[in-house]
Amino acid sequence: MAPRASVRTAVVRRRRRTLLAGLALTAVLTGTTTGTALADSSPAPAPTGDGSTALCKRVPRIEKRIDRALTRLDAGAGTRGSVARLQARVDNAKQAGHDAVATYLQDRLDFRKKLPATLRQRKQDLADVRTWCKDNGITVGKG
């Protein structure tokens, strides 16, 4: 029995020693043991542009995403994610007397009812971006 216990103890000590050595090496490499890493670090460079080229390339995909969301929100009660379906869930929760669930769903419904107006405004803004891109000679869509 004694030899087995000593082997187990040696293995535990070796693991502990390896773990501590690894932690010490990590601390040295990351510079947490000295303040020099903080003194030598410089702030990240500022952006060089406004990202208009990348935005112009994404315009068609963003339009499709907005259109899909509007279609889903305006769909009937049989479509997941629609305002009508969530309204039906609120009504069902109220009829069943599940006040906490009804309140939670009602808050979601209030937000979802405001979402189509926001998405339509974004779609209009995106149309203005598309026009700006064309006026400035930047390719819209895959370049």
C-alpha positions as CSV (number, residue, x, y, z in Angstrom):
1,M,0.0,0.0,0.0
2,A,2.7,2.5,0.9
3,P,4.4,2.5,-2.6
4,R,1.1,3.2,-4.3
5,A,0.4,6.2,-2.0
6,S,3.8,7.6,-2.6
7,V,3.4,7.3,-6.4
8,R,0.1,9.1,-6.2
9,T,1.6,11.9,-4.0
10,A,4.5,12.3,-6.5
11,V,2.1,12.6,-9.4
12,V,0.0,15.2,-7.5
13,R,3.2,17.2,-6.7
14,R,4.4,17.0,-10.3
15,R,1.0,18.2,-11.6
16,R,1.0,21.1,-9.1
17,R,4.6,22.0,-10.0
18,T,3.7,22.0,-13.7
19,L,0.6,24.1,-13.1
20,L,2.5,26.7,-11.0
21,A,5.3,26.8,-13.6
22,G,2.8,27.3,-16.4
23,L,1.1,30.1,-14.5
24,A,4.4,31.8,-13.8
25,L,5.4,31.6,-17.4
26,T,2.0,33.0,-18.5
27,A,2.4,35.9,-16.0
28,V,5.9,36.7,-17.4
29,L,4.8,36.5,-21.0
30,T,1.8,38.7,-20.5
31,G,3.8,41.2,-18.5
32,T,1.5,41.2,-15.4
33,T,4.4,40.9,-13.0
34,T,5.9,44.2,-14.1
35,G,4.5,47.6,-15.0
36,T,6.5,47.9,-18.3
37,A,3.7,46.4,-20.3
38,L,1.3,49.1,-19.2
39,A,3.8,51.9,-19.9
40,D,4.8,50.6,-23.4
41,S,1.2,50.1,-24.6
42,S,-0.2,52.7,-26.9
43,P,-3.8,53.4,-27.7
44,A,-5.4,51.7,-30.6
45,P,-5.2,53.7,-33.8
46,A,-8.2,55.7,-34.8
47,P,-10.3,54.6,-37.8
48,T,-9.0,55.9,-41.1
49,G,-12.5,56.2,-42.7
50,D,-16.2,55.9,-42.1
51,G,-16.6,52.5,-43.6
52,S,-18.7,53.8,-46.5
53,T,-17.3,51.4,-49.0
54,A,-18.1,48.4,-46.9
55,L,-21.6,49.7,-46.2
56,C,-22.2,50.2,-49.9
57,K,-21.3,46.6,-50.5
58,R,-23.8,45.5,-47.8
59,V,-26.7,47.6,-49.0
60,P,-28.5,44.8,-50.9
61,R,-28.1,42.2,-48.1
62,I,-29.4,44.8,-45.5
63,E,-32.4,45.6,-47.7
64,K,-33.2,41.9,-48.0
65,R,-33.0,41.4,-44.3
66,I,-35.3,44.4,-43.6
67,D,-37.8,43.1,-46.2
68,R,-37.8,39.7,-44.6
69,A,-38.4,41.1,-41.2
70,L,-41.2,43.4,-42.4
71,T,-42.9,40.5,-44.2
72,R,-42.6,38.3,-41.1
73,L,-43.9,41.0,-38.7
74,D,-46.9,41.8,-41.0
75,A,-47.8,38.1,-41.6
76,G,-50.8,36.4,-40.0
77,A,-51.1,34.5,-36.7
78,G,-49.7,31.3,-38.4
79,T,-46.2,32.8,-38.9
80,R,-43.6,32.7,-36.1
81,G,-42.4,36.2,-35.3
82,S,-45.5,38.1,-36.5
83,V,-47.3,40.7,-34.5
84,A,-50.6,38.8,-34.9
85,R,-49.1,35.6,-33.5
86,L,-47.7,37.3,-30.4
87,Q,-51.1,39.1,-30.0
88,A,-52.8,35.7,-30.0
89,R,-50.3,34.4,-27.4
90,V,-51.1,37.4,-25.2
91,D,-54.8,36.8,-25.5
92,N,-54.4,33.1,-24.7
93,A,-52.3,33.9,-21.6
94,K,-54.9,36.4,-20.3
95,Q,-57.7,33.9,-20.9
96,A,-55.8,31.3,-19.0
97,G,-55.2,33.7,-16.1
98,H,-51.4,33.6,-16.5
99,D,-50.9,37.3,-15.5
100,A,-47.1,37.2,-15.3
101,V,-46.8,35.5,-18.7
102,A,-49.3,37.9,-20.2
103,T,-47.4,40.9,-18.9
104,Y,-44.1,39.6,-20.3
105,L,-45.7,38.9,-23.6
106,Q,-47.5,42.2,-23.7
107,D,-44.1,44.0,-23.2
108,R,-42.7,42.1,-26.1
109,L,-45.8,42.9,-28.2
110,D,-45.5,46.6,-27.5
111,F,-41.9,46.6,-28.8
112,R,-42.8,44.4,-31.8
113,K,-45.6,46.8,-32.8
114,K,-43.1,49.7,-32.9
115,L,-40.6,47.7,-34.9
116,P,-42.2,48.0,-38.4
117,A,-42.0,51.8,-38.3
118,T,-38.4,51.6,-37.3
119,L,-37.6,49.2,-40.0
120,R,-39.4,51.3,-42.7
121,Q,-37.4,54.3,-41.6
122,R,-34.2,52.2,-41.9
123,K,-35.2,51.1,-45.3
124,Q,-35.7,54.7,-46.4
125,D,-32.3,55.7,-44.9
126,L,-30.7,52.8,-46.7
127,A,-32.2,54.0,-50.0
128,D,-30.5,57.3,-49.3
129,V,-27.3,55.5,-48.7
130,R,-27.7,53.6,-52.0
131,T,-28.1,56.9,-53.8
132,W,-25.1,58.4,-52.1
133,C,-23.0,55.4,-53.1
134,K,-24.0,55.7,-56.7
135,D,-23.4,59.4,-56.7
136,N,-19.9,58.9,-55.3
137,G,-18.9,56.1,-57.7
138,I,-18.9,53.4,-55.1
139,T,-20.2,50.0,-56.3
140,V,-23.4,48.9,-54.5
141,G,-23.5,45.2,-53.8
142,K,-20.7,42.7,-54.6
143,G,-17.8,44.7,-55.9
